[in-house]
Amino acid sequence: MIELLNPVQLNNWNLQSKVVMAPMTRSFADNETGIVGKDVVEYYRRRAANGVGLIITEGINPSPRGKGTFGIPGLFTEKQINAWKKVTEAVHLEGGTIVAQLWHVGRLTHHELTGGYAPQAPSKIKADGLVHRLRKPYGTPEQMSFHDIQSVINQYALAARNAKTAGFDGVEVHGAHGYLIDQFNSNVTNKREDKYGGNLYQRLTFMKEILHAVVNEVGPQNTIIRFSEIKDDLPTFNWDNPETTIKTFVQVFKEIGLKIIHPSTNDFKDVITNEMTLHQLVRKYWDDTIIGVGNLDIDTANNALQEGTIDLAAFGRPILANPDFVQRIKKNKELTSYNSKVHLRELY
Ligand SMILES: Cc1cc2nc3c(=O)[nH]c(=O)nc-3n(C[C@H](O)[C@H](O)[C@H](O)COP(=O)(O)O)c2cc1C
């Protein structure tokens, strides 16, 4: 049996395999209400039934101002919670485990998507580029006041509590890819002079306070952090010193008492410094659970699991294109190649 297919107990989760479904925005929630329907229930249920160990949902907004494109679900109204309950119940009936990814896009949006409000950001610096699907330039953001920061932290806490009420097994905080938390983390987007800005350790304060709030609601063993060097709107961005950066991130995760971290890259095999990949560097400083991701194939994932570089392997596009991904690996059947034109059009 290949390592990827082995079940594993992780704290209080019994995962049916080491395969993780990476978080993927699908935009099939009702655009006005942020409520998911039967199609979304069936989409996640099918992946659990086919043996995915851990499902990380698409990004879910903790507040209306966190929305960056059409059809994004929320976790801030009772109706949204009740709709997610149907998803978690269906996944649990199939033996699956599912966590909600909480996603606030910060400056990467436009007032037409956020109920008329300007995008929120650490500093008043507009992003270059066009809003996903709306195809209008990103709006000029408002610099968040101390009060705005406390409100957003409270929104994350409430969304985490709502995730628990909805039956989720935990929460993943989306601290990656250039969205709000990552905008605080990066010196390109964070020019603040209060306690949320300054050197890297200080810039991570916002993330730390959100993690603290989420951990208070769902527990450290049920909280995952996703973080990255890659930024969706800054294709050439690089960390000044990857090793020091990773050390500093890990220090914050340890201070909060996290158990599971999810470093994100587009290519798992990319060497980022000293002949080491992102996940190898993270492993140098982190003994607990690491989720690997980034254009993984079965052999690469299996080897990395066996070597101990990672503990779980996340797949995005392959699981989107193959609802029966795990069964195909088991039976050594060829996988359907991902094609955005085909596979993003509907949920199946
Ligand atoms: C259609 C699509 C939507 C995505 N949406 C999200 C998202 O909501 N949150 C997130 O953290 N990453 C998102 N990602 C990134 C994936 O989680 C994953 O990191 C990336 O696809 C690399 O994995 P892969 O090579 O196995 O596809 C998305 C990727 C795709 C293809």
PDBQT file of the ligand as one rigid body, heavy atoms in Angstrom, charges set to zero:
ROOT
HETATM    1  C1  LIG A 401      -9.568  26.878  -9.161  1.00  0.00    +0.000 C 
HETATM    2  C2  LIG A 401      -8.641  27.127  -8.000  1.00  0.00    +0.000 A 
HETATM    3  C3  LIG A 401      -9.106  27.846  -6.904  1.00  0.00    +0.000 A 
HETATM    4  C4  LIG A 401      -8.249  28.066  -5.802  1.00  0.00    +0.000 A 
HETATM    5  N1  LIG A 401      -8.738  28.720  -4.694  1.00  0.00    +0.000 NA
HETATM    6  C5  LIG A 401      -7.988  28.803  -3.576  1.00  0.00    +0.000 A 
HETATM    7  C6  LIG A 401      -8.550  29.296  -2.355  1.00  0.00    +0.000 A 
HETATM    8  O1  LIG A 401      -9.737  29.636  -2.253  1.00  0.00    +0.000 OA
HETATM    9  N2  LIG A 401      -7.720  29.347  -1.274  1.00  0.00    +0.000 N 
HETATM   10  C7  LIG A 401      -6.415  28.975  -1.324  1.00  0.00    +0.000 A 
HETATM   11  O2  LIG A 401      -5.700  29.047  -0.316  1.00  0.00    +0.000 OA
HETATM   12  N3  LIG A 401      -5.866  28.478  -2.470  1.00  0.00    +0.000 NA
HETATM   13  C8  LIG A 401      -6.627  28.361  -3.572  1.00  0.00    +0.000 A 
HETATM   14  N4  LIG A 401      -6.100  27.775  -4.711  1.00  0.00    +0.000 N 
HETATM   15  C9  LIG A 401      -4.724  27.206  -4.680  1.00  0.00    +0.000 C 
HETATM   16  C10 LIG A 401      -4.787  25.705  -4.344  1.00  0.00    +0.000 C 
HETATM   17  O3  LIG A 401      -5.217  25.494  -3.016  1.00  0.00    +0.000 OA
HETATM   18  C11 LIG A 401      -3.424  25.006  -4.526  1.00  0.00    +0.000 C 
HETATM   19  O4  LIG A 401      -2.505  25.565  -3.621  1.00  0.00    +0.000 OA
HETATM   20  C12 LIG A 401      -2.871  25.126  -5.940  1.00  0.00    +0.000 C 
HETATM   21  O5  LIG A 401      -3.861  24.798  -6.896  1.00  0.00    +0.000 OA
HETATM   22  C13 LIG A 401      -1.650  24.206  -6.141  1.00  0.00    +0.000 C 
HETATM   23  O6  LIG A 401      -2.014  22.855  -5.990  1.00  0.00    +0.000 OA
HETATM   24  P1  LIG A 401      -2.184  21.904  -7.295  1.00  0.00    +0.000 P 
HETATM   25  O7  LIG A 401      -0.943  22.102  -8.105  1.00  0.00    +0.000 OA
HETATM   26  O8  LIG A 401      -2.306  20.510  -6.729  1.00  0.00    +0.000 OA
HETATM   27  O9  LIG A 401      -3.416  22.353  -8.026  1.00  0.00    +0.000 OA
HETATM   28  C14 LIG A 401      -6.922  27.578  -5.823  1.00  0.00    +0.000 A 
HETATM   29  C15 LIG A 401      -6.471  26.869  -6.950  1.00  0.00    +0.000 A 
HETATM   30  C16 LIG A 401      -7.315  26.635  -8.021  1.00  0.00    +0.000 A 
HETATM   31  C17 LIG A 401      -6.804  25.834  -9.194  1.00  0.00    +0.000 C 
ENDROOT
TORSDOF 0
